[in-house]
Amino acid sequence: MSDDRPTVLPLPPNAPRVKPNAVTRWIGRTVLRLGGWRMVGEFPDIPKLVLIGAPHSSNWDGIWGLAAKLALGLDIKILGKDSLFKVPLMGLVLRRLGVIPVDRSAAHGVVEQSAAMIKRADRFWYGLAPEGTRKPVERWKTGFWKIAKAAQVPVLPAYFHYGQKVIGIGTPFDLGEDMAADLVRIREWYRGVSKGKLHDV
């Protein structure tokens, strides 16, 4: 059996992909393997969705998440302040990593801009942390629900289990008209997921 099999999951046909690059995929898989991480679950064969990752409690989440993204060759977009892109080199690097600039001061807010980007694309996976911060919170921010609802796409839950060194992928949630009820359903799914790493890097 190939060493890659237990490390990453196969991508279904409709998942958005970056241009094939054997070097970056090798780097991502090597980082995961050296860290002892692997992925479990199954990616849905859906061209557009909002992927949420929780609990988000450590800067390491970004490192392992980026390694998984590279290893998979997955084209998943995340938000970044437009001010970060004013430095040309940084902007180039961020775009290559799948970060997209959003103007938070624009007349059309983040939800509208994000939903519009998803609608315009043939394939678009959009990732964010529902807590909106690495600090423990009682309430999630509702932006992910509003974006998914406005774009008419499902929400895919994912998690980091530091005890087992697992990145897990769940089953997509189709949203209804009651935001509060949907949040309860999604939070209930996460109850079975162990708490994230408690100490920041």
C-alpha positions, 0 to 999 in steps of 0.5 A, spaced: 500 500 500 502 506 498 504 511 504 500 516 501 493 513 502 492 513 509 495 521 509 490 524 504 483 523 501 481 522 494 478 528 491 472 527 487 471 529 480 467 536 481 472 538 487 476 544 484 483 543 483 489 547 482 494 546 476 498 539 477 504 540 481 508 534 483 513 538 488 508 542 492 503 536 493 510 532 495 511 538 500 504 537 503 504 530 504 511 530 507 509 535 512 503 531 514 507 525 514 512 528 518 507 531 523 504 524 524 497 527 521 492 523 516 485 525 513 479 521 515 472 522 512 470 523 505 470 529 500 463 530 497 462 530 489 460 538 489 462 543 485 461 549 490 460 549 498 462 553 504 467 549 508 468 550 516 473 548 520 472 548 528 475 548 533 480 553 531 484 554 537 491 554 534 496 557 529 498 550 527 491 549 524 493 553 519 500 550 518 496 543 517 490 545 513 495 548 508 499 542 508 493 538 507 491 543 501 498 542 498 498 535 498 491 534 495 492 539 490 485 542 492 483 549 490 480 552 496 479 559 497 480 563 504 478 570 506 484 576 507 484 583 508 485 587 501 490 591 505 495 585 505 495 585 498 498 592 497 505 589 498 506 586 491 510 580 493 505 578 499 499 579 494 502 574 489 504 569 495 497 570 498 494 569 491 498 563 490 495 560 497 488 561 495 487 567 499 482 572 496 482 580 498 475 582 500 474 590 502 471 590 508 469 597 507 465 596 501 458 598 500 457 591 499 459 587 505 463 581 506 457 576 505 455 579 499 462 579 496 463 572 498 457 569 495 458 573 489 464 570 487 461 563 489 456 564 484 460 567 478 465 561 478 463 554 476 467 551 481 468 554 488 470 551 495 470 557 500 473 555 507 473 559 514 473 558 521 466 559 524 469 562 531 472 568 527 478 567 532 483 562 536 480 564 543 474 559 545 467 562 544 460 561 546 457 563 540 460 562 533 459 568 528 454 567 523 457 569 516 459 562 514 451 561 514 449 567 511 455 566 505 452 559 504 445 561 504 446 567 499 450 563 494 445 557 495 451 552 497 451 547 502 456 547 508 461 542 509 464 541 516 471 539 518 475 539 524 482 538 527 483 532 532 490 534 535 489 527 540 489 523 534 492 527 529 487 527 524 483 532 519 476 530 519 471 531 513 464 530 515 457 530 511 455 536 508 449 540 511 443 543 506 441 549 509 434 551 511 430 558 512 432 558 520 439 560 521 438 558 529 436 551 527 441 550 522 447 552 527 444 548 532 444 542 528 452 543 526 454 545 533 451 538 535 455 534 529 461 538 532 460 535 539 463 528 538 469 532 535 475 533 541 477 540 543 482 543 539 489 544 541 489 549 547 495 552 547 497 557 541 504 557 538 
